[in-house]
Amino acid sequence: MKNSSKLDLPQGTLDLLILRVVAHGAIHGYAIAQRIQQMSKEALQVQQGSLYPALHRLENQKLLAADWKATETGREAKFYALTPKGQSRLKEETASWARLTEVVGMILQGEIL
């Protein structure tokens, strides 16, 4: 089912989504934004003004490693890959997110006393 309404990302979730996309293999920034949009069935659109600062932050935290390479169109771009530290963070954050959504779901579905 295609969701036609756009969603705003809750604070802090962009880093998790980037790590998840990059976990599939080295990828450049523009392709990360496209993949997030595609995987969310067009519900999420990551703007460059949010994406590139997040990529630089994750690189500075040593969660991503970056290398300049040619894209499929022949242009040079920075390709990002997950580091071992990034893999650990992705695992931790994924578990934390799953727990948070479970708890919020319980509250939203629960009976009001």
Protein Blocks (a to p, Z undefined) as FASTA:
>chain_A
ZZfbdcdddehklmmmmmmmmmnoccdfklmmmmmmmmnnomaccdfklmmmmmmmmmmn
opaccdddddfkopacddddddfklmmmmmmmmmmmmmmmmmmmmmmmpccZZ
